[in-house]
């Protein structure tokens, strides 16, 4: 049974608080696990824990939902969304630098850590669902990537190329332009309630060149085979029924004779 965030906060405040902390610090936890460091190291920062806990409490238990109404007011929400993307790009850059410090030539590791730093919260969504008593494996973020997850992956690739001196641009300029891109896209998508991806055309072209089909062609091909199989099953069932009726008529005729 699905439990909403509000219902969970009333039913089990501890589980709700843990989910909130996972949302706030999930990227740090996952990155530390991948790098072989303590996953609870970030919880030693008391100021960040107290700030996150205060925001969690005000969101769910503020009288008359005043705090939630303020942060969900569209102009305020757009400002917060833009600030979140600034932090996201900074975390990607720091993750790349941290991974490069330990693995100087590990490009895949640098991309992975940068990606996790930028979208670790979404990648750990299934664990957060377990804390709420929900199990929906079909919502795996890797199978159905949202815009922030895809953008974090592409950003991690760009920052890795820059760190390896394969991208002729300074880190400061790359951070500035990528932050501008992320903030503008996310603010626009939030303001227009759009769920489309700015990368859709780019991804379709790349998939066609590298894999010989667009993203949806495989699904259409599978659907065609599925419908074809259904038609064959229906045809076989109709044929069997017709043969059964023919046999019944023959038996009745023989019995009458």
VEXRO-137370 format. One line per 10 residues: number of its first residue (from 0); their letters; for each residue x, y, z of N, C-alpha, C. Coordinates in pm, 1 decimal. Layout:
N
NUM	a	X,Y,Z,X,Y,Z,X,Y,Z  ... $
//
This chain:
257
0	xxxxxxxxxx	84.9,-119.1,0.0,0.0,0.0,0.0,88.5,124.2,0.0  57.6,222.5,-83.9,136.8,344.0,-94.0,107.9,434.6,24.2  214.1,487.3,85.3,201.7,578.5,197.9,259.5,712.5,155.2  178.8,818.6,159.9,226.5,949.8,121.0,323.3,1003.5,225.2  396.8,1107.7,186.7,495.1,1165.7,278.3,427.9,1225.6,400.7  312.1,1288.8,381.2,240.7,1349.6,494.1,189.0,1242.2,588.4  129.7,1136.6,531.9,78.6,1027.7,615.8,192.2,959.2,691.1  307.1,943.9,625.5,421.2,880.7,691.6,472.3,965.4,806.8  472.7,1097.2,790.0,520.1,1184.5,897.6,430.7,1176.2,1020.4  301.6,1152.0,1001.0,209.8,1137.4,1114.5,217.5,997.7,1174.2 $
10	xxxxxxxxxx	232.3,899.5,1087.6,230.8,760.7,1132.7,364.0,719.0,1194.8  474.2,760.1,1133.0,606.7,722.3,1182.3,703.7,837.6,1158.5  714.3,930.8,1252.3,805.4,1044.9,1234.8,951.3,1003.8,1217.1  991.7,894.4,1281.7,1131.2,850.1,1269.2,1161.9,808.1,1125.3  1072.7,727.7,1065.6,1092.5,685.6,926.8,1089.0,805.9,833.1  999.9,900.9,860.7,991.6,1021.1,778.6,1120.4,1102.5,788.0  1175.8,1114.0,909.1,1300.7,1188.2,927.4,1416.0,1118.7,855.2  1421.8,985.9,862.7,1527.1,911.6,793.6,1517.9,930.5,642.1  1395.2,929.8,589.8,1377.0,953.6,445.8,1425.3,1093.3,407.7  1395.4,1190.9,493.1,1439.6,1328.0,466.1,1591.4,1338.2,467.8 $
20	xxxxxxxxxx	1655.7,1273.4,565.1,1802.2,1276.2,571.1,1863.0,1205.1,449.9  1797.1,1098.8,404.7,1845.8,1028.0,286.6,1835.3,1116.2,163.0  1727.0,1193.4,153.9,1711.9,1285.7,42.5,1817.1,1395.9,47.4  1849.6,1442.4,167.0,1945.5,1552.0,180.3,2089.4,1506.7,156.8  2124.5,1388.8,206.3,2264.3,1346.6,206.4,2288.0,1215.6,131.6  2190.5,1173.2,51.7,2204.2,1046.4,-19.4,2321.1,1043.7,-115.5  2349.4,1155.7,-181.9,2460.3,1158.9,-277.2,2594.2,1140.4,-206.8  2608.6,1201.4,-89.2,2733.4,1185.8,-13.4,2749.1,1042.2,36.4  2638.9,984.0,83.2,2643.4,846.8,135.0,2684.9,749.0,25.8  2620.6,758.8,-91.3,2649.6,665.6,-199.9,2791.4,684.1,-252.6 $
30	xxxxxxxxxx	2836.6,808.7,-263.1,2972.7,833.9,-310.0,3076.4,778.7,-212.3  3051.4,795.3,-82.6,3144.7,741.6,17.2,3150.3,589.3,12.0  3035.2,525.8,-9.8,3032.7,379.6,-20.6,3115.0,333.5,-140.4  3100.5,400.7,-253.6,3174.0,361.5,-374.1,3324.4,384.6,-360.2  3362.3,485.6,-283.1,3504.1,516.1,-264.9,3564.8,443.8,-145.2  3486.6,359.3,-79.2,3538.7,282.5,33.2,3556.1,362.6,160.0  3480.6,471.0,174.3,3488.0,554.1,293.6,3364.6,531.3,380.0  3365.3,590.7,497.8,3253.4,571.4,589.9,3128.0,639.7,536.1  3017.3,567.2,519.5,2895.2,628.9,465.8,2825.3,722.3,563.8  2863.6,719.2,690.2,2799.9,806.7,789.7,2890.8,922.4,828.4 $
40	xxxxxxxxxx	2999.5,940.4,753.2,3094.7,1046.1,786.8,3029.1,1183.6,781.7  2941.6,1204.5,683.6,2882.2,1337.5,666.7,2788.4,1373.2,781.1  2738.9,1273.6,853.2,2648.6,1300.8,964.2,2721.8,1357.3,1085.6  2853.1,1367.2,1078.6,2928.5,1429.9,1187.4,2917.5,1581.9,1183.7  2865.7,1636.5,1072.8,2845.8,1781.0,1061.2,2712.6,1817.1,1126.8  2719.3,1857.9,1252.9,2597.3,1882.8,1329.9,2514.7,1997.9,1273.9  2580.9,2099.6,1220.2,2507.8,2215.5,1168.4,2417.7,2175.8,1052.0  2470.0,2094.4,959.8,2390.0,2051.3,844.9,2274.7,1960.7,886.6  2299.2,1873.2,984.5,2193.9,1783.7,1032.2,2083.0,1863.4,1099.6  2120.7,1960.7,1181.3,2020.1,2042.9,1249.5,1940.4,2126.2,1149.4 $
50	xxxxxxxxxx	2007.5,2180.9,1048.5,1937.3,2260.3,947.2,1840.0,2173.6,868.1  1885.1,2055.7,825.4,1797.1,1965.5,750.6,1680.0,1919.1,836.6  1705.1,1892.4,963.6,1598.3,1848.9,1054.4,1497.3,1960.4,1077.3  1545.9,2084.4,1086.9,1455.4,2197.9,1105.8,1364.9,2216.5,984.3  1422.6,2203.5,864.9,1341.9,2215.8,742.9,1239.7,2103.3,735.8  1281.3,1980.9,770.7,1187.4,1867.4,772.0,1072.4,1893.0,868.8  1103.5,1940.0,988.1,999.0,1962.1,1088.5,902.4,2071.9,1044.2  956.0,2181.7,992.2,869.5,2291.3,948.6,783.2,2250.0,829.5  836.1,2164.8,743.1,759.9,2121.5,625.3,636.3,2041.7,664.1  648.9,1954.5,763.8,539.4,1863.5,797.7,459.6,1905.1,921.2 $
60	xxxxxxxxxx	517.8,1983.9,1009.1,451.1,2010.2,1136.6,432.6,2158.2,1167.4  462.0,2245.6,1072.6,439.5,2388.4,1094.3,289.3,2416.2,1099.7  242.4,2496.1,1196.1,98.3,2525.3,1205.8,44.3,2586.9,1077.1  -72.1,2536.9,1036.9,-143.1,2585.2,917.9,-63.1,2565.3,788.0  39.3,2481.1,793.7,123.9,2454.5,675.6,182.2,2582.6,615.7  213.2,2678.6,702.1,261.7,2808.1,654.3,394.2,2793.1,580.5  486.3,2716.0,636.8,618.5,2700.6,574.7,606.7,2634.0,437.9  525.7,2528.5,428.5,509.3,2459.0,300.5,445.3,2550.7,196.3  348.6,2630.7,237.8,283.1,2722.4,144.1,380.7,2827.6,92.6  473.3,2869.7,178.7,571.6,2970.0,136.8,668.0,2911.8,33.5 $
70	xxxxxxxxxx	723.9,2794.7,62.3,824.1,2737.3,-28.7,761.0,2682.6,-156.4  630.6,2651.8,-153.2,563.5,2603.5,-274.3,505.1,2717.1,-357.5  511.4,2841.2,-307.3,469.6,2957.4,-385.4,563.9,2970.2,-504.5  509.5,2980.4,-624.6,587.6,2963.2,-747.0,712.6,3050.9,-754.6  706.5,3181.9,-729.5,830.8,3260.7,-736.8,938.5,3212.0,-640.5  897.8,3177.9,-518.2,994.5,3126.0,-420.6,1047.1,2990.4,-466.1  958.5,2908.0,-519.2,998.1,2775.3,-565.0,1098.6,2783.3,-678.7  1080.1,2878.1,-769.8,1172.8,2892.7,-881.8,1311.3,2934.8,-833.9  1315.0,3022.1,-733.2,1444.2,3062.8,-676.4,1514.4,2943.1,-613.0  1439.0,2864.2,-536.4,1497.1,2746.8,-471.3,1544.0,2643.5,-573.5 $
80	xxxxxxxxxx	1468.1,2627.6,-681.7,1507.5,2533.3,-786.8,1639.4,2576.2,-850.5  1651.4,2707.0,-879.2,1776.1,2756.9,-935.8,1894.3,2737.7,-842.4  1872.9,2763.6,-713.2,1979.8,2744.2,-614.9,2019.3,2596.8,-604.5  1921.3,2509.1,-616.5,1950.7,2365.7,-609.9,2040.6,2322.6,-724.5  2018.2,2377.2,-843.2,2102.2,2340.2,-957.4,2243.6,2395.5,-943.0  2257.0,2511.9,-879.3,2390.8,2565.3,-851.2,2467.3,2469.1,-760.6  2399.6,2420.5,-656.6,2461.9,2325.1,-564.4,2492.3,2193.8,-635.7  2402.6,2149.8,-723.9,2422.7,2023.0,-794.9,2550.7,2026.2,-878.9  2569.4,2133.3,-955.1,2688.7,2143.3,-1040.0,2814.5,2149.7,-953.8  2807.1,2221.3,-843.9,2922.5,2228.8,-753.2,2957.1,2090.6,-697.9 $
90	xxxxxxxxxx	2855.7,2012.7,-663.1,2879.4,1878.1,-610.7,2939.8,1786.6,-717.3  2895.8,1800.9,-842.1,2954.3,1720.6,-950.4,3102.4,1752.5,-966.0  3135.6,1882.3,-967.1,3275.2,1922.7,-983.4,3361.2,1873.5,-867.0  3308.8,1883.2,-745.1,3383.5,1836.1,-628.0,3400.9,1684.8,-632.8  3296.9,1613.7,-675.9,3306.9,1468.9,-686.7,3412.7,1425.4,-786.5  3419.6,1493.9,-900.7,3521.9,1462.7,-1000.8,3661.3,1488.0,-943.9  3677.5,1600.2,-875.3,3807.8,1633.2,-817.0,3848.1,1531.8,-710.8  3752.1,1491.3,-628.3,3779.8,1393.4,-522.5,3820.2,1258.5,-582.3  3747.3,1213.0,-683.8,3780.1,1084.9,-747.2,3914.7,1091.9,-818.9  3943.5,1204.8,-881.5,4071.5,1220.7,-951.9,4188.5,1218.1,-854.5 $
100	xxxxxxxxxx	4166.1,1265.5,-733.0,4272.0,1265.0,-632.2,4312.3,1122.5,-595.4  4217.1,1028.6,-598.9,4246.5,889.6,-563.2,4275.6,802.2,-685.3  4210.2,831.9,-797.3,4228.4,751.9,-919.4,4260.2,848.4,-1033.9  4389.0,873.8,-1055.0,4430.2,977.6,-1149.6,4389.5,945.9,-1293.0  4388.7,819.3,-1328.9,4356.6,781.5,-1466.6,4226.7,700.5,-1475.6  4150.7,698.4,-1369.7,4025.0,623.3,-1370.0,3909.1,707.9,-1418.1  3897.0,719.3,-1548.4,3792.4,804.0,-1604.7,3652.9,755.3,-1567.0  3633.3,625.3,-1575.4,3501.2,570.3,-1542.2,3467.1,598.3,-1396.1  3564.8,585.1,-1308.9,3541.2,611.4,-1166.5,3507.8,758.3,-1144.7  3578.3,846.8,-1212.0,3551.0,990.2,-1197.6,3410.1,1024.4,-1245.8 $
110	xxxxxxxxxx	3371.5,968.3,-1360.8,3235.6,992.4,-1411.6,3132.2,938.0,-1314.3  3156.4,818.6,-1262.4,3061.1,755.5,-1171.8,3044.0,836.2,-1043.8  3154.5,881.9,-984.9,3145.8,958.5,-860.9,3080.0,1093.9,-885.7  3115.0,1159.4,-996.1,3050.1,1286.3,-1028.3,2901.3,1270.4,-1051.1  2863.5,1162.2,-1120.2,2721.6,1134.2,-1144.7,2647.7,1109.4,-1014.2  2708.6,1030.0,-927.1,2646.4,999.0,-798.2,2633.9,1124.7,-712.8  2735.9,1208.6,-715.2,2730.2,1332.6,-637.4,2616.6,1423.0,-684.7  2591.9,1422.1,-816.2,2488.3,1509.2,-869.4,2348.1,1454.2,-859.0  2333.5,1321.0,-859.2,2198.6,1262.8,-860.3,2187.3,1142.3,-768.9  2267.2,1138.4,-664.1,2263.8,1023.5,-573.6,2130.4,1003.4,-506.0 $
120	xxxxxxxxxx	2058.9,1113.4,-481.7,1927.4,1103.8,-417.3,1831.6,1023.8,-504.0  1828.4,1054.2,-634.1,1739.5,981.4,-724.9,1782.7,836.3,-740.4  1913.9,812.4,-744.0,1962.9,675.9,-760.3,1932.8,589.0,-639.0  1909.9,651.5,-523.9,1878.4,577.2,-401.8,1729.1,579.7,-371.1  1647.6,611.6,-470.7,1503.3,623.5,-448.0,1440.1,492.3,-403.0  1492.2,379.0,-452.7,1436.0,250.2,-411.3,1460.9,222.4,-263.4  1576.0,264.0,-212.5,1603.0,248.9,-69.4,1510.3,337.4,12.5  1485.2,456.8,-36.7,1392.2,546.7,32.0,1251.9,488.2,32.6  1213.0,420.8,-74.7,1082.1,355.8,-79.2,1072.4,245.2,24.7  1181.3,171.2,44.0,1180.1,65.1,145.0,1159.3,122.3,284.5 $
130	xxxxxxxxxx	1216.1,238.7,311.5,1196.3,302.1,441.7,1050.2,341.0,461.9  979.2,367.6,351.7,837.1,401.4,360.4,747.4,278.7,351.3  808.8,160.3,339.1,729.3,38.4,328.5,673.5,14.9,190.7  740.3,68.4,89.1,694.4,55.3,-49.7,805.1,-10.6,-131.0  767.4,-100.8,-221.7,864.8,-164.5,-309.7,813.4,-157.5,-452.2  875.1,-70.5,-532.7,836.6,-54.1,-672.3,963.2,-57.0,-758.3  1012.8,-178.0,-788.9,1137.9,-186.8,-866.3,1126.6,-130.0,-1006.9  1003.9,-118.2,-1059.2,989.6,-64.6,-1194.3,1020.5,85.0,-1200.0  1032.4,150.6,-1083.4,1063.7,293.0,-1079.9,1213.4,317.8,-1066.3  1294.4,219.1,-1096.9,1439.6,233.2,-1088.5,1485.2,351.8,-1173.2 $
140	xxxxxxxxxx	1560.5,441.0,-1111.2,1601.8,563.9,-1178.5,1695.2,537.1,-1295.9  1771.5,430.6,-1290.6,1862.3,399.6,-1401.3,1783.7,356.5,-1524.9  1670.3,288.7,-1504.7,1587.6,245.8,-1617.8,1508.8,361.3,-1676.8  1464.8,452.9,-1592.8,1383.8,566.8,-1637.5,1445.7,694.0,-1579.5  1549.1,743.9,-1645.8,1622.4,858.4,-1592.4,1543.0,987.5,-1607.5  1541.3,1065.6,-1501.3,1482.2,1198.0,-1506.0,1584.3,1296.5,-1563.4  1538.9,1419.0,-1588.0,1629.9,1519.2,-1644.3,1750.8,1546.1,-1554.7  1734.2,1565.7,-1421.6,1853.1,1589.3,-1338.0,1953.0,1474.2,-1341.0  1902.9,1350.2,-1346.3,1993.7,1235.6,-1349.6,2072.6,1231.3,-1479.7  2003.7,1252.6,-1593.2,2074.0,1255.2,-1721.9,2172.5,1371.1,-1728.1 $
150	xxxxxxxxxx	2128.5,1488.0,-1683.0,2215.3,1605.2,-1687.7,2338.0,1586.5,-1598.9  2320.0,1521.9,-1484.4,2434.1,1495.4,-1396.0,2533.8,1401.1,-1462.6  2482.8,1301.3,-1534.7,2570.8,1208.1,-1605.7,2649.4,1279.5,-1715.1  2580.1,1360.0,-1795.8,2648.6,1432.9,-1902.2,2745.9,1535.2,-1844.2  2705.4,1599.5,-1735.7,2795.2,1694.4,-1670.7,2918.8,1626.8,-1614.7  2900.7,1508.3,-1556.9,3015.7,1433.7,-1503.8,3113.1,1397.2,-1615.2  3060.2,1363.2,-1732.7,3147.6,1331.9,-1846.7,3226.5,1455.7,-1889.5  3158.6,1570.7,-1896.0,3226.4,1694.4,-1935.7,3334.5,1733.6,-1835.6  3303.3,1725.9,-1707.3,3401.4,1763.3,-1605.3,3518.4,1664.9,-1601.6  3492.0,1538.4,-1631.2,3600.7,1440.5,-1637.9,3693.5,1470.6,-1755.2 $
160	xxxxxxxxxx	3636.1,1504.1,-1870.0,3718.5,1540.7,-1985.7,3800.1,1666.3,-1956.8  3739.8,1760.8,-1885.8,3813.5,1882.4,-1850.5,3925.5,1852.1,-1751.3  3896.4,1763.9,-1656.1,3997.8,1727.0,-1557.0,4115.4,1654.2,-1622.4  4086.0,1577.6,-1727.5,4190.8,1504.6,-1799.5,4255.3,1588.8,-1909.5  4217.1,1718.3,-1917.5,4272.7,1812.9,-2015.2,4239.4,1773.6,-2158.9  4126.7,1707.5,-2177.1,4078.0,1676.5,-2311.1,3974.3,1778.8,-2358.3  3930.1,1862.5,-2269.2,3831.1,1964.8,-2302.8,3898.0,2101.3,-2286.3  3916.4,2175.5,-2394.9,3992.9,2301.2,-2388.4,3912.3,2416.5,-2328.5  3882.8,2407.0,-2200.1,3810.2,2512.3,-2130.3,3848.2,2504.6,-1983.0  3853.2,2618.3,-1918.1,3888.2,2619.4,-1776.3,3771.2,2566.9,-1693.5 $
170	xxxxxxxxxx	3802.2,2517.6,-1574.5,3697.3,2462.8,-1488.3,3597.9,2570.8,-1447.2  3645.7,2692.0,-1424.0,3557.1,2800.8,-1382.1,3453.5,2831.5,-1490.3  3497.1,2838.0,-1616.2,3403.4,2863.6,-1725.6,3307.4,2747.1,-1744.9  3357.2,2625.6,-1731.5,3270.0,2508.8,-1746.9,3163.7,2506.5,-1637.8  3203.3,2535.3,-1515.6,3106.4,2541.4,-1405.6,3002.4,2649.5,-1432.2  3047.2,2764.8,-1480.0,2954.6,2876.0,-1505.4,2853.1,2840.0,-1613.6  2900.6,2791.2,-1727.5,2809.7,2762.6,-1838.8,2717.2,2644.7,-1807.8  2770.4,2542.2,-1742.5,2685.2,2427.4,-1712.0,2583.4,2462.5,-1603.9  2622.4,2544.4,-1507.5,2526.6,2590.7,-1406.0,2416.5,2673.9,-1470.0  2454.4,2761.3,-1562.0,2355.3,2842.9,-1632.4,2258.4,2755.4,-1709.9 $
180	xxxxxxxxxx	2310.6,2655.3,-1780.1,2225.0,2563.9,-1856.2,2129.0,2488.7,-1764.6  2181.1,2433.4,-1656.3,2098.1,2355.9,-1564.3,1990.6,2442.3,-1499.7  2028.6,2560.3,-1454.1,1933.4,2647.5,-1385.5,1822.3,2693.3,-1479.8  1858.9,2733.1,-1601.3,1758.5,2780.0,-1697.2,1662.7,2667.2,-1733.9  1715.9,2549.6,-1763.7,1630.6,2436.3,-1801.7,1537.2,2396.6,-1688.5  1590.4,2385.9,-1568.4,1508.5,2339.9,-1456.4,1404.2,2443.4,-1417.2  1440.0,2570.2,-1419.7,1342.5,2675.3,-1388.1,1231.9,2677.9,-1492.6  1268.5,2664.9,-1619.7,1167.6,2662.6,-1726.2,1075.4,2542.5,-1711.6  1131.9,2426.0,-1685.2,1051.0,2305.2,-1671.1,958.9,2314.2,-1549.9  1006.5,2374.9,-1442.5,922.7,2391.0,-1323.4,811.5,2491.9,-1347.8 $
190	xxxxxxxxxx	843.3,2601.4,-1414.6,743.4,2705.9,-1439.2,635.3,2659.5,-1535.3  671.7,2576.5,-1632.3,575.6,2529.7,-1732.7,519.8,2391.3,-1701.8  561.3,2333.1,-1589.3,517.8,2197.8,-1550.4,548.5,2096.4,-1660.9  663.7,2113.7,-1723.7,704.2,2025.3,-1832.8,784.9,1908.4,-1778.7  761.1,1790.0,-1836.5,835.5,1670.4,-1798.1,921.5,1617.8,-1913.3  928.2,1693.7,-2021.2,1010.6,1652.3,-2133.4,1158.1,1675.1,-2105.2  1241.8,1612.8,-2185.8,1386.5,1624.6,-2167.5,1446.7,1707.3,-2280.2  1529.8,1806.7,-2247.8,1597.7,1883.4,-2353.4,1694.7,1798.5,-2434.4  1728.1,1679.8,-2383.6,1823.1,1592.9,-2451.6,1755.6,1495.6,-2548.0  1623.6,1502.4,-2563.8,1550.7,1401.5,-2640.9,1599.2,1393.8,-2786.2 $
200	xxxxxxxxxx	1612.5,1508.8,-2852.6,1656.0,1509.3,-2992.8,1799.3,1458.7,-3004.3  1884.4,1504.9,-2915.2,2024.5,1461.8,-2914.9,2035.5,1311.5,-2892.8  1959.3,1259.7,-2796.7,1964.8,1116.3,-2766.3,1911.8,1032.5,-2881.9  1806.2,1079.4,-2947.6,1751.4,1005.0,-3061.3,1853.2,994.3,-3174.2  1922.9,1104.8,-3202.5,2024.8,1102.1,-3306.9,2140.9,1010.3,-3273.2  2186.4,1016.5,-3147.8,2297.7,931.4,-3105.5,2258.4,784.0,-3110.8  2136.9,752.5,-3062.5,2090.6,613.2,-3064.2,2078.3,560.9,-3206.7  2033.2,647.2,-3297.6,2019.1,604.0,-3437.0,2155.6,576.4,-3499.2  2254.5,661.2,-3469.1,2388.0,644.5,-3527.3,2460.1,524.2,-3467.1  2453.6,510.2,-3334.4,2531.7,406.1,-3266.6,2461.8,271.0,-3262.7 $
210	xxxxxxxxxx	2329.7,272.4,-3244.7,2257.6,147.0,-3223.2,2158.3,114.1,-3333.8  2145.0,202.6,-3432.5,2061.6,172.7,-3547.4,1913.8,192.1,-3526.4  1874.1,249.5,-3414.4,1732.0,272.8,-3390.0,1719.1,382.5,-3287.8  1602.2,446.9,-3289.9,1572.9,547.4,-3188.9,1530.0,478.8,-3060.9  1506.7,559.3,-2956.7,1474.5,502.3,-2826.4,1347.8,420.2,-2827.7  1248.1,465.0,-2903.9,1119.1,398.7,-2898.4,1100.8,287.0,-2998.1  1199.2,271.0,-3093.2,1181.7,170.1,-3196.6,1180.2,29.5,-3140.4  1264.8,5.3,-3039.5,1270.8,-129.7,-2982.2,1139.1,-165.3,-2916.1  1080.1,-65.7,-2847.0,951.7,-91.2,-2782.3,843.5,-119.1,-2884.4  846.2,-39.9,-2996.7,746.6,-62.2,-3100.8,764.2,-199.6,-3162.8 $
220	xxxxxxxxxx	891.8,-240.5,-3182.5,919.2,-371.9,-3239.8,868.7,-481.3,-3147.5  889.6,-462.7,-3017.1,842.1,-561.3,-2920.1,690.2,-566.6,-2918.5  626.7,-447.2,-2926.9,480.4,-443.7,-2928.6,426.9,-514.3,-3051.8  497.0,-497.8,-3167.2,451.6,-563.4,-3290.1,455.0,-714.7,-3274.0  564.9,-765.1,-3217.6,574.8,-909.1,-3195.0,470.1,-955.5,-3095.4  443.1,-873.1,-2995.2,343.8,-909.8,-2895.0,205.6,-921.0,-2958.0  170.7,-821.6,-3042.8,40.2,-826.6,-3109.1,33.4,-944.0,-3206.4  145.6,-971.3,-3273.7,148.5,-1083.7,-3367.6,127.8,-1214.9,-3293.5  192.8,-1228.6,-3178.1,175.5,-1350.4,-3098.5,32.3,-1363.0,-3048.7  -27.0,-1249.4,-3007.1,-166.1,-1252.6,-2961.8,-258.2,-1296.9,-3074.0 $
230	xxxxxxxxxx	-229.3,-1249.1,-3196.9,-312.2,-1287.0,-3311.3,-300.4,-1436.5,-3338.0  -176.7,-1489.3,-3328.6,-157.1,-1632.7,-3350.4,-229.8,-1714.6,-3245.1  -223.7,-1671.3,-3119.5,-291.7,-1744.0,-3012.5,-442.0,-1742.1,-3033.2  -495.5,-1623.7,-3071.8,-639.7,-1613.1,-3094.8,-682.6,-1701.1,-3211.2  -599.0,-1701.9,-3317.8,-631.7,-1783.4,-3434.8,-630.0,-1931.8,-3399.4  -530.9,-1973.7,-3320.8,-522.6,-2114.4,-3280.5,-640.2,-2152.8,-3192.5  -678.8,-2061.5,-3101.8,-792.1,-2090.6,-3013.9,-921.3,-2102.6,-3094.0  -939.1,-2013.7,-3192.7,-1059.5,-2020.0,-3275.2,-1062.5,-2148.3,-3357.2  -944.0,-2187.9,-3408.0,-937.4,-2310.4,-3487.4,-969.1,-2432.5,-3402.1  -915.9,-2435.7,-3279.9,-942.9,-2548.6,-3190.0,-1090.6,-2555.2,-3155.4 $
240	xxxxxxxxxx	-1151.3,-2439.4,-3133.0,-1293.2,-2436.1,-3100.1,-1376.7,-2485.2,-3217.5  -1334.9,-2445.5,-3339.1,-1408.8,-2489.8,-3458.1,-1398.0,-2640.7,-3474.9  -1277.1,-2696.1,-3453.6,-1259.5,-2840.6,-3464.8,-1340.2,-2914.0,-3358.8  -1348.0,-2856.5,-3238.1,-1425.7,-2918.0,-3131.5,-1573.8,-2920.4,-3166.8  -1623.3,-2809.0,-3221.3,-1764.5,-2803.9,-3260.5,-1793.3,-2902.5,-3373.6  -1699.9,-2916.7,-3468.3,-1718.5,-3009.7,-3579.2,-1724.1,-3153.1,-3527.8  -1635.2,-3186.2,-3431.4,-1636.7,-3320.5,-3374.2,-1765.1,-3348.5,-3299.3  -1816.7,-3246.0,-3228.8,-1942.6,-3263.3,-3155.1,-2057.8,-3289.4,-3249.8  -2061.0,-3215.9,-3362.3,-2167.9,-3236.4,-3460.0,-2160.4,-3376.5,-3519.7  -2040.9,-3425.5,-3546.9,-2028.1,-3560.0,-3603.9,-2076.9,-3665.5,-3506.1 $
250	xxxxxxx	-2044.2,-3647.1,-3377.1,-2089.1,-3745.0,-3277.9,-2240.8,-3744.3,-3265.2  -2301.2,-3625.7,-3268.7,-2446.6,-3617.2,-3261.0,-2512.0,-3682.5,-3382.8  -2453.6,-3662.1,-3501.3,-2509.4,-3722.3,-3623.4,-2500.9,-3873.7,-3617.9  -2385.5,-3925.3,-3571.0,-2368.1,-4069.6,-3560.8,-2465.6,-4127.9,-3460.0  -2487.5,-4055.5,-3347.9,-2579.3,-4104.5,-3245.7,-2722.5,-4107.6,-3297.8  -2759.4,-4005.4,-3377.6,-2894.5,-4001.3,-3433.3,-2916.1,-4115.0,-3531.5  -2813.1,-4149.3,-3610.9,-2826.3,-4260.5,-3704.5,-2838.9,-4392.8,-3630.2 $
//
